[in-house]
Amino acid sequence: MQFVATEKAIGNALASVEMEGFVISAECIDWCKMLLNKEITMAQYIELVKASEGV
């Protein structure tokens, strides 16, 4: 059940972001799943995103 809720939450967020004209990488989606499943912390997620963008 948790998997379905996570997938639905990500799908809804992606649809919203894409309507605004942004593109989310598959890598970032994987990190989001890890964050929602408590496999990484928010701080780790932010560092991964920043590193992927060269920040």
N, C-alpha and C positions, 0 to 999 in steps of 0.2 A: 504494500500500500504506500509506503514512504517513497519508493521509486517512482510511482505514478504521480504523486504529488510534486516531487522534485521536477520531473519531466514537464509537467503541466506549468509549473511556476516559471521554468526556464523558457518554455514555448511562448507563454504570455509576454514575458519580458522581451524576448527577441522580436516578437511581432510589433510591440510598442516602439522599440528602438529603431527597427527597420522602417516603420512608417515615418520616422523623423529623418530618414535618409542615411542612417549610419549602418555600417557593416560590422558584425562581430565575428571574429575568427573562431574556427573550430577549437583551437587551443584555449581561447578564453572561455568558451562554453564548457570545456572539460574542467577548467579551473573553477568555474561557477558551480559545477556539479560537486567537485571536491569540497568547496566551501559549504554548500548546503548540506552535504553529508558529514560535515564536521571532520573532514580528513585534513584540512588546513585551516589556519586562522585567517581572520580578515586582514591582519597585518601581512601575512604571507601572500595572500591573494593580491593585495595592493603592490607588493614588491615584484611579484611575477608580472603583473600588468605593466608596471613602470619599466621593468627590464626589457620586456618585449617591445616597448615603444622607444627604448633608448633614453629613458629619463633617469 
